[in-house]
Amino acid sequence: MKYSNNALGLIEWDLEIDLVSDIQAILYRKIVKAGYKNVDCERALYQYFNLQKRIVACKTRKVHKSKEFNCPQGYDEALENFEKKVEKGESLIPFLSDKLLDASYSDGILNDWNIYHFHLTKRFRDDGWAKRSNYELFAYVTDTDMYFLQVYEHKDKLLYWHKELVKIINDN
């Protein structure tokens, strides 16, 4: 856009701005500085809000378990540790997929149904991310609450396509 002004008759100026490009450039620099991969200046606005959606903010939340919720045997301690982190408002980033580091990655189940999935584990890699576990916890997250929907095996072919999850949200 181009703006011109001669309001006072003494000072004349022209100003040309492109707010979208300016915002894209600012967000691009922010995302790169934060250490993300696959950052695209043309898509920086989308990538910024995509990352905002994918990161669970550190806030204390009350945990609720669906009536269908079932924790596999041997994972009670991992679930209890995760639940305490949620209730204390600690970072849950290590339990998310390390694809979080890819600014271009689109999490379908999160974008479509607002359902997060967390690795249910007590083991962590040297870089702080959860080691791939046999199970993932699926949850619906709000600013004040986290609803544990169900736990599924990681090797499940329909892991991110269980329509049951939407039904659980509706029924609970």
Secondary structure, DSSP 8 states (H G I E B T S, - for coil): -EEEE-TTSS--EEEE--HHHHHHHHHHHHHHHTT-BS--GGGHHHHHHHHHHHS------EEEE-TT----TT-HHHHHHHHHHHHHT---GGGS-GGGGBTT---HHHHHH-EEEEE--S-B-TTSSB---SEEEEEEE-SSEEEEEEEEETT-TTTT--THHHHHHHH-
